[in-house]
Amino acid sequence: MLFQFRIGFCRLAGGLRSTEILIGAREMWVSCANLKQSLYLTRTPRLYSTDLKIYTRTGDKGVTSLFTGERMPKNGEFFNALGTTDELSSNIGLAKEFAAEKRHDYVDQLERIQCILQDISSLIATPRKQQQSADDPSREARIRERLSFNPRHITELEDWIDQYSLMLPDLTNFILPGGGRVSASLHVARTVCRRAERSIVPLTTGGFIDEQVLVYINRLSDYLFTIARYASVLDGNKETIYIRPQSRKASSIERKLSEGQEVVQQDQ
C-alpha cells in the first residue's frame, strides 16, 4: 500500500507543470521521510483528483509558464535548467533502482537527493525579482527567505563523501567510468549533474536563484563520483586506471594499485 502511494505521488509530481511544482515540492513533499510517515499513518485514499490531465495544450507553441506566471520559451535558460535537473533526478532514480537490487546501503541517500532536486526545481521555477518593491520590504524579505536554499544540504553531501572516501583506495590517476552496472549508471548521473551545473550557472550569476543551489549541484557531482567508486567496491568489480601511452610512470603506478584496480594503456 505504501509503495503504491509513493509511486502515485511521484507520478503526480512529475507530471505537474512548472507553475505547480512549487506547491508539490515545498508544501506537500516537505521531505521524503515525512511523506513516508504521513502516508503510513493516515493511509490517504486519494492524493489527487481524477480530473487532472497530463496534457494541457498550453505549451504546444514552444512556450510555457514559470511559477510566477511569466511565459517563456521552452529552450530558454530557465527551462533548460529545469529540464536538465529533471534529467538528473531521473538518472539518479535509475541508478537507485540498480543499487536497490544489489542491496547497497546508500539507496536512501539517493532518494533524499531526488527530493532535494525537486525543491531545487521549484526554486528555478520561481526566480527572484531583480527589483525589490519599496512598498512592503518585509514581505519581500519573507519571499526571499522562502526562495533560499539551506546550506546544510551541502554539508550533508560533504559528510557522505568523507565517509565513503575512507573505504576507497587512493586515487592518483584518472579512472574510466564503468565498474559494473550500478557504478556505470552513477557515472552517467554524474555527467548529467555536471551539465545541470552548467545550465544553472547563468541563473545564479544573474541573481535569479540562491547561489547555494549551484554549490549543492557542484558537490553532488563529487558525491556521485565517490559513490560510483564505492558501488564498484561493493560489487567486487575493479576500477580501471588509465595511463597515457608509454608513460614512464606506468610501472610505478601499477605497483601502487590496490586489488580493486587495474591499469589500461591505449596503444599509439
C-alpha positions as CSV (number, residue, x, y, z in Angstrom):
1,M,0.0,0.0,0.0
2,L,2.8,2.5,1.0
3,F,4.7,1.6,-2.2
4,Q,1.6,2.3,-4.4
5,F,1.0,5.7,-2.7
6,R,4.6,6.7,-3.2
7,I,4.5,5.7,-6.9
8,G,1.2,7.6,-7.4
9,F,2.5,10.7,-5.7
10,C,5.8,10.7,-7.7
11,R,3.9,10.4,-10.9
12,L,1.7,13.3,-10.0
13,A,4.7,15.5,-9.1
14,G,6.5,14.5,-12.3
15,G,3.5,15.4,-14.4
16,L,2.9,18.9,-12.9
17,R,3.6,22.0,-14.9
18,S,6.3,24.3,-13.6
19,T,3.6,26.6,-12.1
20,E,2.5,23.8,-9.9
21,I,5.9,22.4,-8.9
22,L,6.4,24.8,-6.0
23,I,3.2,23.6,-4.3
24,G,4.2,19.9,-4.8
25,A,7.8,20.4,-3.7
26,R,7.6,22.9,-0.9
27,E,4.2,22.2,0.8
28,M,3.3,18.6,0.0
29,W,6.6,16.9,-0.1
30,V,8.3,18.5,3.0
31,S,10.7,15.6,2.9
32,C,10.6,12.0,1.8
33,A,10.9,10.8,5.3
34,N,7.9,12.8,6.4
35,L,6.0,11.8,3.3
36,K,6.5,8.1,4.1
37,Q,5.4,8.6,7.7
38,S,2.4,10.6,6.8
39,L,1.2,8.1,4.2
40,Y,1.7,5.2,6.6
41,L,-0.2,6.8,9.4
42,T,-3.1,8.4,7.5
43,R,-3.4,5.9,4.6
44,T,-4.8,8.7,2.5
45,P,-7.1,7.0,-0.1
46,R,-6.6,9.7,-2.8
47,L,-3.7,12.1,-3.4
48,Y,-5.1,13.9,-6.4
49,S,-8.2,14.5,-8.4
50,T,-9.0,12.2,-11.3
51,D,-9.9,15.3,-13.2
52,L,-6.2,16.3,-13.5
53,K,-5.0,15.8,-17.1
54,I,-1.4,15.2,-18.1
55,Y,-1.7,17.3,-21.2
56,T,-2.8,21.0,-21.1
57,R,-2.0,22.1,-24.7
58,T,-0.7,25.4,-23.3
59,G,2.9,24.6,-24.3
60,D,2.1,23.5,-27.9
61,K,3.6,26.7,-29.3
62,G,7.0,26.2,-27.6
63,V,6.4,28.5,-24.7
64,T,5.3,27.7,-21.1
65,S,5.0,29.3,-17.7
66,L,7.1,29.6,-14.7
67,F,5.5,29.5,-11.3
68,T,5.4,33.3,-11.4
69,G,3.1,33.1,-14.4
70,E,5.6,34.5,-16.8
71,R,5.6,32.9,-20.2
72,M,8.9,31.9,-21.6
73,P,10.3,29.8,-24.5
74,K,11.0,26.2,-23.6
75,N,14.5,26.5,-25.0
76,G,15.4,29.4,-22.7
77,E,17.7,29.3,-19.7
78,F,15.1,28.6,-17.1
79,F,13.6,25.6,-18.8
80,N,16.9,24.3,-19.9
81,A,17.9,24.2,-16.2
82,L,14.6,22.7,-15.2
83,G,14.8,20.0,-17.8
84,T,18.4,19.1,-17.0
85,T,17.6,18.9,-13.3
86,D,14.7,16.6,-14.1
87,E,17.0,14.5,-16.3
88,L,19.5,14.4,-13.4
89,S,16.8,13.1,-11.0
90,S,15.7,10.5,-13.5
91,N,19.2,9.2,-13.9
92,I,19.7,9.1,-10.2
93,G,16.4,7.2,-9.9
94,L,17.6,4.6,-12.4
95,A,20.9,4.2,-10.5
96,K,18.9,3.9,-7.3
97,E,16.9,1.0,-8.6
98,F,20.1,-0.8,-9.8
99,A,21.6,-0.2,-6.4
100,A,18.5,-1.4,-4.6
101,E,18.7,-4.7,-6.5
102,K,22.2,-5.1,-5.0
103,R,21.1,-4.0,-1.6
104,H,23.6,-1.2,-1.4
105,D,23.5,0.9,1.7
106,Y,23.2,4.3,0.2
107,V,19.9,3.9,-1.6
108,D,18.0,6.1,0.9
109,Q,20.6,8.9,0.3
110,L,19.8,8.8,-3.4
111,E,16.1,9.1,-2.7
112,R,16.7,12.1,-0.4
113,I,18.8,13.7,-3.1
114,Q,15.9,13.3,-5.6
115,C,13.6,15.1,-3.1
116,I,16.1,18.0,-2.8
117,L,16.4,18.2,-6.5
118,Q,12.6,18.6,-6.6
119,D,13.0,21.6,-4.2
120,I,15.7,23.0,-6.5
121,S,13.3,22.7,-9.4
122,S,10.8,24.8,-7.5
123,L,13.4,27.5,-6.9
124,I,14.3,27.6,-10.5
125,A,10.7,27.9,-11.5
126,T,10.3,30.8,-9.0
127,P,13.1,33.3,-9.9
128,R,13.8,36.1,-7.6
129,K,12.7,39.6,-8.6
130,Q,15.6,41.7,-9.8
131,Q,13.9,44.9,-8.4
132,Q,12.6,44.9,-4.9
133,S,9.3,46.5,-4.0
134,A,9.7,49.6,-1.8
135,D,6.0,49.3,-0.7
136,D,6.4,46.3,1.5
137,P,10.1,45.5,2.2
138,S,9.2,43.0,5.0
139,R,7.1,41.0,2.6
140,E,10.0,41.0,0.0
141,A,12.3,39.7,2.7
142,R,9.9,36.9,3.6
143,I,9.7,35.9,0.0
144,R,13.4,36.0,-0.4
145,E,13.8,33.7,2.6
146,R,11.3,31.2,1.2
147,L,13.3,31.2,-2.0
148,S,16.6,30.4,-0.2
149,F,18.4,27.1,-0.2
150,N,19.5,25.6,3.1
151,P,23.3,25.1,3.1
152,R,23.0,22.2,5.5
153,H,22.2,20.0,2.5
154,I,25.7,20.8,1.2
155,T,27.3,19.8,4.5
156,E,25.3,16.6,4.4
157,L,26.8,15.7,1.0
158,E,30.3,16.5,2.2
159,D,29.8,14.3,5.2
160,W,28.8,11.4,3.0
161,I,31.7,12.0,0.6
162,D,34.2,11.9,3.6
163,Q,32.5,8.8,5.0
164,Y,32.7,6.7,1.7
165,S,36.2,8.1,0.8
166,L,37.6,6.3,3.8
167,M,36.5,3.0,2.3
168,L,38.1,3.5,-1.1
169,P,41.6,3.0,-2.5
170,D,43.7,6.2,-3.1
171,L,43.0,7.8,-6.4
172,T,46.2,9.2,-8.1
173,N,45.2,8.9,-11.7
174,F,42.1,9.1,-14.0
175,I,39.7,6.2,-13.9
176,L,37.4,5.1,-16.8
177,P,33.7,5.1,-16.0
178,G,32.5,1.6,-15.5
179,G,32.9,-0.9,-12.7
180,G,29.6,-2.7,-13.2
181,R,26.1,-1.7,-14.0
182,V,25.4,0.2,-10.7
183,S,28.7,2.1,-10.8
184,A,28.4,2.9,-14.6
185,S,24.9,4.3,-14.1
186,L,26.1,6.5,-11.3
187,H,28.8,7.8,-13.6
188,V,26.2,8.7,-16.1
189,A,24.3,10.5,-13.4
190,R,27.5,12.4,-12.5
191,T,28.0,13.6,-16.1
192,V,24.4,14.8,-16.2
193,C,24.9,16.5,-12.9
194,R,27.8,18.5,-14.5
195,R,25.5,19.5,-17.3
196,A,22.9,20.6,-14.8
197,E,25.5,22.7,-13.1
198,R,26.4,24.4,-16.4
199,S,22.8,25.2,-17.0
200,I,22.3,26.7,-13.6
201,V,25.3,29.0,-13.7
202,P,23.6,31.8,-15.6
203,L,20.7,31.8,-13.2
204,T,22.9,32.1,-10.1
205,T,25.2,34.7,-11.6
206,G,22.1,36.7,-12.7
207,G,20.8,36.6,-9.2
208,F,17.6,34.7,-10.1
209,I,18.2,31.8,-7.7
210,D,20.2,31.3,-4.5
211,E,23.9,30.7,-5.3
212,Q,23.9,27.9,-2.7
213,V,22.0,25.8,-5.3
214,L,25.0,25.9,-7.6
215,V,27.3,24.9,-4.7
216,Y,25.0,21.9,-4.0
217,I,24.9,20.7,-7.6
218,N,28.7,21.0,-7.8
219,R,29.1,19.0,-4.6
220,L,26.5,16.5,-5.8
221,S,28.7,15.5,-8.8
222,D,31.6,14.8,-6.3
223,Y,29.2,12.7,-4.3
224,L,28.1,10.7,-7.4
225,F,31.7,10.1,-8.4
226,T,32.6,8.9,-4.9
227,I,29.5,6.7,-4.6
228,A,30.2,5.2,-8.1
229,R,33.6,4.1,-6.9
230,Y,32.1,2.7,-3.8
231,A,29.5,0.8,-5.8
232,S,32.3,-0.8,-7.7
233,V,33.9,-1.9,-4.5
234,L,30.6,-3.3,-3.1
235,D,30.0,-5.4,-6.3
236,G,33.6,-6.7,-6.3
237,N,34.5,-5.1,-9.6
238,K,37.8,-3.5,-10.5
239,E,38.0,0.2,-11.4
240,T,40.2,0.8,-14.5
241,I,43.1,3.3,-14.2
242,Y,44.0,5.0,-17.4
243,I,47.7,5.7,-18.2
244,R,48.9,7.6,-21.2
245,P,50.7,5.6,-23.8
246,Q,54.4,4.8,-22.9
247,S,54.1,6.6,-19.7
248,R,57.3,6.4,-17.6
249,K,55.2,6.3,-14.5
250,A,53.2,3.2,-15.7
251,S,55.3,0.6,-13.8
252,S,55.5,2.6,-10.6
253,I,51.7,3.2,-10.7
254,E,51.0,-0.5,-11.2
255,R,53.0,-1.2,-8.1
256,K,50.8,1.1,-6.1
257,L,47.4,-0.2,-7.2
258,S,45.1,-1.9,-4.8
259,E,43.5,-5.3,-5.5
260,G,40.4,-3.4,-6.8
261,Q,42.2,-1.5,-9.5
262,E,43.7,-2.4,-12.8
263,V,45.7,-0.4,-15.5
264,V,44.7,0.1,-19.1
265,Q,47.1,1.7,-21.7
266,Q,45.9,2.8,-25.1
267,D,48.3,1.9,-27.9
268,Q,49.6,4.7,-30.0
